Amino acid sequence: MADKLHITPGYLSSYFKEKTGTNFSDYLNELRIGRAKELLLNPELRIQDVAAAVGYQNVNSFIRMFKRSSGVTPGEYRKRIAGSTKAM
């Protein structure tokens, strides 16, 4: 993102935090995890496909970040959502 704006990553980070109150990387990760939760509703998509679709090149990094953000792994999240939709 910084390259596209022709600024340094450090300046982008400080400017973004000053204007939004959150770090750029935290904001980006929350966007990615939010989109991943939407994609995980589709049981046809594999976890690694979801990871790639939201910008993670390494599925293990995705799983780690998803668990840090959500408290559960993507697989556990999918199982819980599938269980809650069956109850409806």
Phi and psi restraints in degrees (value plus and minus 20) as a CYANA .aco file:
   2 ALA   PHI     -79.3   -39.3
   2 ALA   PSI     -61.3   -21.3
   3 ASP   PHI     -79.7   -39.7
   3 ASP   PSI     -63.8   -23.8
   4 LYS   PHI     -83.3   -43.3
   4 LYS   PSI     -50.9   -10.9
   5 LEU   PHI    -110.9   -70.9
   5 LEU   PSI     -24.7    15.3
   6 HIS   PHI      40.5    80.5
   6 HIS   PSI      23.7    63.7
   7 ILE   PHI    -153.2  -113.2
   7 ILE   PSI     147.8   187.8
   8 THR   PHI     -98.8   -58.8
   8 THR   PSI     132.1   172.1
   9 PRO   PHI     -78.0   -38.0
   9 PRO   PSI     -56.6   -16.6
  10 GLY   PHI     -83.8   -43.8
  10 GLY   PSI     -62.1   -22.1
  11 TYR   PHI     -87.2   -47.2
  11 TYR   PSI     -62.4   -22.4
  12 LEU   PHI     -78.0   -38.0
  12 LEU   PSI     -66.9   -26.9
  13 SER   PHI     -80.6   -40.6
  13 SER   PSI     -68.0   -28.0
  14 SER   PHI     -89.0   -49.0
  14 SER   PSI     -58.7   -18.7
  15 TYR   PHI     -85.0   -45.0
  15 TYR   PSI     -65.3   -25.3
  16 PHE   PHI     -81.4   -41.4
  16 PHE   PSI     -64.4   -24.4
  17 LYS   PHI     -85.6   -45.6
  17 LYS   PSI     -59.4   -19.4
  18 GLU   PHI     -81.2   -41.2
  18 GLU   PSI     -60.9   -20.9
  19 LYS   PHI    -103.5   -63.5
  19 LYS   PSI     -50.2   -10.2
  20 THR   PHI    -132.6   -92.6
  20 THR   PSI     -40.3    -0.3
  21 GLY   PHI      65.1   105.1
  21 GLY   PSI     -18.4    21.6
  22 THR   PHI    -152.5  -112.5
  22 THR   PSI     135.8   175.8
  23 ASN   PHI     -90.9   -50.9
  23 ASN   PSI     126.8   166.8
  24 PHE   PHI     -79.4   -39.4
  24 PHE   PSI     -64.3   -24.3
  25 SER   PHI     -85.6   -45.6
  25 SER   PSI     -56.8   -16.8
  26 ASP   PHI     -85.1   -45.1
  26 ASP   PSI     -62.4   -22.4
  27 TYR   PHI     -82.1   -42.1
  27 TYR   PSI     -66.9   -26.9
  28 LEU   PHI     -82.1   -42.1
  28 LEU   PSI     -63.3   -23.3
  29 ASN   PHI     -82.9   -42.9
  29 ASN   PSI     -60.4   -20.4
  30 GLU   PHI     -84.8   -44.8
  30 GLU   PSI     -59.7   -19.7
  31 LEU   PHI     -81.1   -41.1
  31 LEU   PSI     -65.8   -25.8
  32 ARG   PHI     -82.5   -42.5
  32 ARG   PSI     -64.9   -24.9
  33 ILE   PHI     -87.1   -47.1
  33 ILE   PSI     -59.0   -19.0
  34 GLY   PHI     -79.9   -39.9
  34 GLY   PSI     -64.9   -24.9
  35 ARG   PHI     -87.0   -47.0
  35 ARG   PSI     -58.0   -18.0
  36 ALA   PHI     -81.3   -41.3
  36 ALA   PSI     -59.4   -19.4
  37 LYS   PHI     -81.4   -41.4
  37 LYS   PSI     -58.8   -18.8
  38 GLU   PHI     -84.3   -44.3
  38 GLU   PSI     -65.0   -25.0
  39 LEU   PHI     -87.6   -47.6
  39 LEU   PSI     -51.2   -11.2
  40 LEU   PHI     -88.5   -48.5
  40 LEU   PSI     -32.4     7.6
  41 LEU   PHI     -89.0   -49.0
  41 LEU   PSI     -40.7    -0.7
  42 ASN   PHI    -111.1   -71.1
  42 ASN   PSI      85.0   125.0
  43 PRO   PHI     -86.9   -46.9
  43 PRO   PSI     -33.1     6.9
  44 GLU   PHI     -93.4   -53.4
  44 GLU   PSI     -44.1    -4.1
  45 LEU   PHI    -103.9   -63.9
  45 LEU   PSI     111.5   151.5
  46 ARG   PHI     -97.0   -57.0
  46 ARG   PSI     135.9   175.9
  47 ILE   PHI     -76.4   -36.4
  47 ILE   PSI     -63.1   -23.1
  48 GLN   PHI     -85.9   -45.9
  48 GLN   PSI     -49.8    -9.8
  49 ASP   PHI     -89.7   -49.7
  49 ASP   PSI     -59.8   -19.8
  50 VAL   PHI     -83.8   -43.8
  50 VAL   PSI     -65.3   -25.3
  51 ALA   PHI     -76.5   -36.5
  51 ALA   PSI     -68.2   -28.2
  52 ALA   PHI     -84.6   -44.6
  52 ALA   PSI     -59.5   -19.5
  53 ALA   PHI     -84.4   -44.4
  53 ALA   PSI     -48.8    -8.8
  54 VAL   PHI    -120.7   -80.7
  54 VAL   PSI     -11.7    28.3
  55 GLY   PHI      82.4   122.4
  55 GLY   PSI      -8.5    31.5
  56 TYR   PHI    -118.0   -78.0
  56 TYR   PSI     106.0   146.0
  57 GLN   PHI    -103.0   -63.0
  57 GLN   PSI     -43.4    -3.4
  58 ASN   PHI    -136.2   -96.2
  58 ASN   PSI      98.6   138.6
  59 VAL   PHI     -83.4   -43.4
  59 VAL   PSI     -52.9   -12.9
  60 ASN   PHI     -86.8   -46.8
  60 ASN   PSI     -57.1   -17.1
  61 SER   PHI     -84.1   -44.1
  61 SER   PSI     -61.3   -21.3
  62 PHE   PHI     -80.9   -40.9
  62 PHE   PSI     -68.3   -28.3
  63 ILE   PHI     -81.1   -41.1
  63 ILE   PSI     -63.6   -23.6
  64 ARG   PHI     -81.8   -41.8
  64 ARG   PSI     -66.1   -26.1
  65 MET   PHI     -88.2   -48.2
  65 MET   PSI     -59.6   -19.6
  66 PHE   PHI     -81.6   -41.6
  66 PHE   PSI     -65.3   -25.3
  67 LYS   PHI     -85.9   -45.9
  67 LYS   PSI     -59.7   -19.7
  68 ARG   PHI     -81.5   -41.5
  68 ARG   PSI     -59.2   -19.2
  69 SER   PHI     -99.8   -59.8
  69 SER   PSI     -59.7   -19.7
  70 SER   PHI    -126.5   -86.5
  70 SER   PSI     -36.6     3.4
  71 GLY   PHI      67.3   107.3
  71 GLY   PSI     -26.7    13.3
  72 VAL   PHI    -159.6  -119.6
  72 VAL   PSI     140.7   180.7
  73 THR   PHI     -95.1   -55.1
  73 THR   PSI     144.0   184.0
  74 PRO   PHI     -78.3   -38.3
  74 PRO   PSI     -58.5   -18.5
  75 GLY   PHI     -84.4   -44.4
  75 GLY   PSI     -63.3   -23.3
  76 GLU   PHI     -85.1   -45.1
  76 GLU   PSI     -60.1   -20.1
  77 TYR   PHI     -79.5   -39.5
  77 TYR   PSI     -66.9   -26.9
  78 ARG   PHI     -81.4   -41.4
  78 ARG   PSI     -62.5   -22.5
  79 LYS   PHI     -83.8   -43.8
  79 LYS   PSI     -61.8   -21.8
  80 ARG   PHI     -84.8   -44.8
  80 ARG   PSI     -62.8   -22.8
  81 ILE   PHI     -85.8   -45.8
  81 ILE   PSI     -62.1   -22.1
  82 ALA   PHI     -82.7   -42.7
  82 ALA   PSI     -60.6   -20.6
  83 GLY   PHI     -86.0   -46.0
  83 GLY   PSI     -56.8   -16.8
  84 SER   PHI     -95.9   -55.9
  84 SER   PSI     -48.8    -8.8
  85 THR   PHI     -97.5   -57.5
  85 THR   PSI     -47.2    -7.2
  86 LYS   PHI     -90.7   -50.7
  86 LYS   PSI     -50.8   -10.8
  87 ALA   PHI     -92.4   -52.4
  87 ALA   PSI     -36.7     3.3
